Amino acid sequence: MGVAELLWTLRRRWRIIALMLAVALAIGWATVPSEEEARASSRKEFVYEAELFLLAPSAAPRDRQSLDRYALLMTKGDIPESVAAEIGEGEWKPPPGVDVAEDTRNAARRTRIGGTQVIVDPEGTVGGLPVTAIDGDSKRAEEVAVRLARALLDRLEAENQAEYDFVYAKLDQERGDRQGEVEDAL
């Protein structure tokens, strides 16, 4: 096909070519998003994860059952309720679709404090407790993870102190009884 044949074809078919160009422009104009839609689609939602790893001290039980108990304490009951109250989220509620009574031993436990999702997954091989808080705000995710960990440590410390006080009182009473027996024998 030479140049002369190309020009002859364009001259004969110019109406079809113009019509096709008009249809293509109309389709292009109709499918281009508005400026507002373009800005909204280019905005990205960021999700931040704050991760803590609580490592049980050598004196503390590191078995899977104890770690699972710690995970349960962090995701249900008074610890998430107190953390929710501290950060101003009001009342803590288990996330929808989660049966609080379900048996989830040896599995990651999940809860939600306000808009922050929390995952606690007992790590039996190392004897630790990874805590992950996921939120759109990095400071909030970190605050929730740290407060949950602090609340768990405070709870365990209170339990250990109560056990120590009980044993101390029992041994002190036993010592007093023995001392009385020795004095009576003399």
Secondary structure, 3 states (H helix, E strand, C coil): CCHHHHHHHHHHCHHHHHHHHHHHHHHHHHHCCCHHHHHHHHCCCCCEEEEEEEECCCCCCCCHHHHHHHHHHHHCCHHHHHHHHHCCCCCCCCCCCCCCCCCCCCCCEEEEECCEEEEECCECCCCEEEEEEEECCHHHHHHHHHHHHHHHHHHHHHHHHHHHHHHHHHHHHHHHHHHHHHHHHC
